[in-house]
Amino acid sequence: MTTLGTAHFAAALAALAFGFAVLVQRKGTDNHRMVGAAYVIAMLAVNGTALGVYRLTGQVTVFHLLALVSLAILVRADAAHE
């Protein structure tokens, strides 16, 4: 696995963990906000690294397009939250 692939995998695991944690916490607390911010950062890393992964096919795939959609949703949600 490449360094980029390893970073992508680690960020995805972090996003899963932070996503679960933010869902089970009481809304509105400082900890909920902090974990939510960590989730957003992890998802940015997941999508950013996804756009750089070409090793499997050597070309842009549907997964790259899904990463762009996910990034757009993430940015929109974060902007609406503020």
C-alpha positions as CSV (number, residue, x, y, z in Angstrom):
1,M,0.0,0.0,0.0
2,T,1.3,3.5,-0.8
3,T,1.7,6.3,1.7
4,L,-1.3,8.0,0.2
5,G,-3.4,4.8,0.4
6,T,-2.3,4.4,4.1
7,A,-3.3,8.0,4.8
8,H,-6.6,7.4,3.1
9,F,-7.2,4.2,5.2
10,A,-6.2,5.9,8.4
11,A,-8.4,8.9,7.7
12,A,-11.4,6.7,6.9
13,L,-11.0,4.8,10.2
14,A,-10.8,8.1,12.1
15,A,-13.9,9.4,10.3
16,L,-15.8,6.2,11.2
17,A,-14.8,6.5,14.8
18,F,-15.5,10.2,15.1
19,G,-18.8,9.8,13.2
20,F,-20.0,7.2,15.6
21,A,-18.8,9.2,18.6
22,V,-20.6,12.3,17.5
23,L,-23.9,10.4,16.8
24,V,-24.0,8.9,20.3
25,Q,-23.1,12.0,22.2
26,R,-25.6,14.6,23.5
27,K,-26.0,17.4,21.0
28,G,-24.8,20.9,21.9
29,T,-22.0,20.0,24.3
30,D,-18.5,21.3,23.9
31,N,-17.3,17.7,23.5
32,H,-19.9,17.1,20.7
33,R,-18.7,20.1,18.9
34,M,-15.0,19.1,19.2
35,V,-15.7,15.6,18.0
36,G,-17.8,17.0,15.2
37,A,-15.0,19.2,14.1
38,A,-12.6,16.2,14.2
39,Y,-15.1,14.3,12.0
40,V,-15.2,17.1,9.4
41,I,-11.4,17.2,9.3
42,A,-11.2,13.4,8.9
43,M,-13.7,13.5,6.1
44,L,-11.8,16.3,4.3
45,A,-8.7,14.0,4.6
46,V,-10.6,11.0,3.3
47,N,-12.0,12.8,0.3
48,G,-8.7,14.7,-0.4
49,T,-6.7,11.5,-0.4
50,A,-9.4,9.7,-2.4
51,L,-8.8,12.2,-5.2
52,G,-5.2,11.2,-5.4
53,V,-5.6,7.4,-5.5
54,Y,-5.2,6.2,-9.0
55,R,-3.1,3.0,-8.5
56,L,-6.0,0.5,-8.9
57,T,-7.0,1.7,-12.4
58,G,-4.7,4.5,-13.4
59,Q,-7.6,6.8,-14.3
60,V,-10.4,8.7,-12.8
61,T,-13.2,6.4,-11.6
62,V,-16.7,6.7,-10.1
63,F,-15.0,6.8,-6.6
64,H,-13.3,10.1,-7.5
65,L,-16.6,11.5,-8.5
66,L,-18.2,10.3,-5.3
67,A,-15.3,12.0,-3.4
68,L,-16.2,15.3,-5.1
69,V,-19.9,14.8,-4.2
70,S,-19.0,14.0,-0.6
71,L,-16.7,17.1,-0.4
72,A,-19.5,19.3,-1.8
73,I,-22.0,17.9,0.7
74,L,-19.5,18.3,3.6
75,V,-18.7,21.9,2.7
76,R,-22.4,22.8,2.3
77,A,-23.3,21.2,5.6
78,D,-20.5,22.9,7.4
79,A,-21.4,26.3,5.9
80,A,-25.1,25.8,6.9
81,H,-24.1,24.8,10.4
82,E,-22.3,28.1,11.1
